[in-house]
Amino acid sequence: MPFIGKQPEVGAYSKLDAITTSATATYNLTLGGGAYYPSSANHLLVSLNGVMQAPQDSFTVSGSTIVFDSALTSSDNIDFIMALGDVLDIGTPSDGTVTVGKIASGAVTDAKIASNAITTAKIANSAITDAKIASVATTKLSYSAGDVVQQVHTSVQNYPHPSNTGGHIASDGNGAITETTAYNSSSLTPLIQLAVTKKITASKLIVNLTGRFNISTGYRSQIALYDTYTAGQVNNTDNSIGYHHYGLYNATGGDYFNPGSYEYAITGISANTAKTYYWFGGSIGPGTQKYAGLTMTITEIAI
């Protein structure tokens, strides 16, 4: 807006007290006998030996002192130092006057953002995309009792048994696992196994085995779950997680495959604990067992 009359002047223009030079580069700045603190070297006009000096290049300021780029001598003459004051102090911007175009790229850094300054209300609904979210630890999420935290799954296709090296998952007996090894033999191998890493502490693991099962007439077998296995060592059923001494039993004869499922709930395991679970068959007596279409699932459920 134009003014009528003389344009207002901005700044406090002052000629500082005279300085007597000596063999040093640093001199005190005073105004009326008192220390003067310029805002920066750019706020001073300095003439030395009749030559105007370039701020920052020929001199700098530190507090209430001026520091020349090299030591002067008593024969040098500081003609004058003119302090321009705050030549243009815009003050505090009014609300709504600082637009995006006024903010330089890279000007807003983490150090400029106060702690807890970004609230939910400040974040647009469309602002949070997958690319903006780093990997979130499951321990940071909130679960209610009964919520599924994770589920892992495998089948004999992924874990072929020595008697079914092709990993067939047929449910009619073709390609089934055939097991004649006694349940307490050191050569017994797992029917199937699966690893899981616990996500949270307040949860339980549901370990499930599903498939179709067959046993020779008049014999029975065990079905047992373990969380340890060492090849060549006998599995002690006393150390099993779960043990069905009559896991399979065929009293009437006939070569049929009976569908079935076994399941155990396991608690007391801390978050981030890695576990591997093993399902075993194994005959009690000389019977022959067959297992077809085995699948194994471990589900972690919040409690």
C-alpha positions in Angstrom: 0.0 0.0 0.0 1.6 3.4 -0.9 2.3 6.1 1.7 1.5 9.8 1.6 4.7 11.6 2.3 8.1 10.1 3.2 8.4 6.2 3.1 8.9 4.9 6.7 12.5 3.8 7.4 13.2 0.4 8.9 16.2 -0.4 11.1 18.3 1.3 13.8 21.2 3.0 12.0 24.1 3.8 14.4 27.7 4.8 14.0 29.7 2.9 16.5 32.4 4.3 18.7 35.9 4.9 17.2 38.4 2.1 17.5 42.2 2.5 17.9 44.0 -0.3 16.0 46.9 -2.3 17.3 48.6 -5.6 16.5 45.5 -7.8 16.8 42.6 -8.9 14.6 39.9 -8.7 17.3 38.3 -5.5 18.6 35.4 -4.6 20.9 32.3 -3.0 19.4 30.8 -0.3 21.6 28.0 2.3 21.2 28.0 5.2 23.6 30.6 3.3 25.7 28.5 0.2 26.1 29.0 -3.2 24.4 27.2 -3.5 21.1 26.0 -6.9 19.8 25.3 -6.9 16.0 23.0 -9.6 14.7 25.6 -10.6 12.2 28.6 -9.3 10.2 26.1 -8.5 7.4 24.6 -5.8 9.7 27.8 -3.7 9.7 29.4 -1.3 7.2 33.1 -1.3 7.9 35.7 1.0 6.3 39.4 0.2 6.8 42.0 2.5 5.4 39.4 4.1 3.1 38.3 0.7 1.7 34.9 -0.9 2.4 35.3 -4.4 3.9 33.3 -7.4 2.8 31.4 -9.0 5.7 32.1 -12.7 6.3 35.2 -12.4 3.9 37.2 -9.5 5.4 35.7 -9.7 8.9 33.2 -11.6 11.1 31.5 -10.8 14.4 31.5 -12.8 17.6 29.2 -11.4 20.3 30.2 -7.8 20.8 33.6 -8.1 19.0 34.7 -7.7 15.4 37.3 -10.1 14.0 39.3 -9.1 10.9 40.6 -11.8 8.6 44.2 -10.8 9.6 45.8 -8.9 12.4 46.0 -5.1 11.9 48.8 -2.8 13.0 48.8 0.6 14.7 49.3 2.3 11.3 45.9 0.9 10.1 42.9 3.1 10.5 39.3 1.9 11.0 37.5 4.9 9.4 34.1 4.0 10.7 31.8 1.2 11.6 28.1 1.8 10.8 25.6 -0.6 12.4 22.5 -1.1 10.4 20.6 -2.7 13.2 17.8 -5.1 12.1 17.5 -3.7 8.6 14.3 -5.7 8.0 12.6 -7.6 10.8 9.5 -9.1 9.5 8.4 -10.1 13.1 6.0 -13.0 13.6 4.1 -14.0 10.5 0.4 -13.7 10.8 -1.8 -16.8 10.9 -2.3 -18.3 7.5 0.4 -16.2 5.7 3.1 -18.9 5.5 2.2 -21.1 2.5 3.9 -24.2 1.1 5.7 -22.1 -1.5 7.4 -20.1 1.2 9.0 -23.1 2.8 12.3 -24.2 1.2 12.8 -27.9 0.3 14.5 -29.7 3.2 13.8 -26.9 5.6 11.5 -29.0 7.8 13.7 -31.6 9.5 13.1 -34.0 12.4 14.8 -31.5 14.8 12.1 -28.8 13.8 9.2 -31.0 14.8 8.3 -31.0 18.5 7.7 -34.3 20.3 4.1 -35.5 20.0 3.3 -32.7 17.6 1.9 -34.9 14.9 -1.5 -36.1 16.2 -4.0 -38.3 14.5 -6.0 -35.3 13.5 -3.0 -33.9 11.5 -2.7 -37.0 9.3 -5.0 -37.3 6.3 -6.8 -40.6 5.8 -5.1 -41.1 2.4 -1.6 -40.2 3.7 -0.7 -43.5 5.1 0.2 -45.9 2.3 2.0 -49.2 2.4 5.2 -47.4 1.2 5.1 -45.1 4.3 4.8 -48.0 6.8 8.0 -49.7 7.9 7.9 -53.3 9.1 5.7 -53.3 12.2 6.6 -55.7 14.9 3.7 -57.9 15.9 4.4 -57.1 19.5 3.2 -53.5 18.8 -0.2 -54.7 17.7 -3.2 -55.1 20.0 -5.0 -58.5 20.1 -8.2 -59.5 21.8 -8.7 -63.0 23.2 -9.5 -65.4 20.4 -7.8 -63.4 17.6 -5.6 -65.3 15.2 -2.1 -63.9 15.5 -0.6 -66.2 12.8 -1.0 -69.5 11.1 1.6 -71.8 9.4 0.9 -74.9 7.4 2.6 -77.7 5.7 1.8 -81.1 4.1 3.6 -84.3 3.1 4.2 -82.5 -0.2 6.6 -80.2 1.6 8.0 -82.9 4.0 8.3 -86.2 2.2 8.6 -89.3 4.5 11.3 -91.9 3.7 8.5 -94.3 2.6 6.9 -91.6 0.5 9.8 -89.7 -1.0 7.7 -88.2 -3.7 5.6 -86.3 -1.2 2.3 -87.7 -2.5 -0.8 -86.2 -0.8 -3.3 -88.7 -2.2 -6.1 -89.5 0.3 -6.9 -92.9 -1.1 -3.8 -94.7 0.1 -1.8 -94.3 -3.1 1.5 -92.9 -2.2 0.8 -93.1 1.5 3.4 -93.2 4.2 4.0 -96.7 5.3 5.4 -97.2 8.8 6.4 -100.6 10.4 8.8 -99.1 12.9 8.0 -99.7 16.5 6.9 -96.5 18.5 10.0 -96.9 20.8 12.6 -97.6 18.1 15.6 -95.3 17.7 15.1 -95.4 13.9 11.6 -93.9 14.0 11.3 -90.7 12.0 8.7 -88.0 12.2 5.6 -88.3 10.0 5.7 -84.6 9.5 7.2 -81.5 11.1 6.7 -77.7 11.2 8.5 -74.7 12.6 7.0 -71.6 14.1 8.2 -68.4 15.8 5.9 -67.1 18.5 4.7 -63.6 17.9 3.3 -62.6 21.3 3.5 -64.0 24.8 -0.2 -63.8 25.7 -1.2 -66.6 23.2 -1.4 -70.3 22.7 -0.3 -72.5 19.9 -2.8 -75.0 18.4 -0.9 -77.8 16.8 -3.0 -79.9 14.5 -2.5 -83.1 12.4 -5.1 -84.1 9.9 -5.1 -87.0 7.4 -6.3 -90.5 6.7 -5.0 -93.4 8.7 -4.7 -97.2 8.3 -3.4 -100.0 10.6 -3.1 -103.8 10.1 -6.0 -105.9 11.5 -5.6 -106.6 15.2 -2.9 -104.0 15.9 -2.6 -100.5 17.2 -0.2 -97.6 17.0 0.7 -94.5 18.8 0.2 -90.9 17.7 2.5 -88.5 19.6 3.6 -84.9 19.4 7.1 -83.7 20.4 8.9 -80.4 20.3 12.4 -82.1 20.1 13.8 -84.7 17.8 17.3 -86.2 17.4 17.8 -88.8 14.7 18.9 -92.1 16.2 17.5 -91.5 19.7 14.5 -93.2 21.2 11.5 -90.9 21.7 10.4 -91.3 25.3 6.6 -90.9 25.4 6.9 -89.5 28.9 8.5 -86.4 27.4 5.9 -86.0 24.6 3.6 -83.0 24.5 0.7 -85.3 23.6 0.5 -89.1 23.3 -2.3 -91.4 22.1 -1.4 -94.9 22.9 -4.3 -96.1 20.9 -3.8 -93.6 18.1 -4.9 -96.2 15.5 -6.6 -99.5 16.1 -8.1 -102.0 13.7 -10.1 -104.6 15.4 -12.4 -105.8 12.6 -10.1 -106.1 9.6 -10.3 -104.5 6.2 -7.8 -102.3 4.4 -9.5 -98.9 4.7 -8.3 -95.4 5.5 -10.1 -93.7 8.4 -10.1 -89.9 8.3 -8.9 -88.3 11.6 -7.5 -85.3 13.3 -5.3 -84.8 16.4 -4.8 -81.4 18.1 -3.0 -80.0 21.1 -3.0 -76.5 22.7 0.4 -75.3 24.0 0.8 -72.4 26.3 3.6 -70.8 28.3 5.9 -69.9 25.5 7.4 -66.3 25.3 7.3 -64.1 22.2 10.0 -64.5 19.6 10.7 -68.1 20.7 11.3 -70.4 17.8 9.9 -73.9 18.1 9.7 -77.0 15.8 6.9 -79.6 16.4 7.1 -83.2 15.2 4.2 -85.7 14.8 5.2 -89.4 15.1 3.4 -92.6 14.4 5.0 -95.9 15.3 3.4 -99.3 15.7 2.8 -101.2 19.0 3.6 -104.7 17.9 4.4 -105.8 14.4 1.5 -104.0 12.7 1.8 -102.0 9.5 0.5 -98.4 9.5 -0.3 -96.2 6.6 -0.8 -92.4 6.6 -2.3 -90.6 3.6 -2.9 -86.9 2.9 -1.2 -85.6 6.1 -1.4 -81.9 6.7 0.0 -80.0 9.7 -1.1 -76.6 10.9 0.1 -74.5 13.8 -2.2 -71.6 14.7 -1.2 -68.9 17.3 -4.3 -67.5 19.1 -4.4 -64.6 21.5 -5.6 -65.4 25.0 
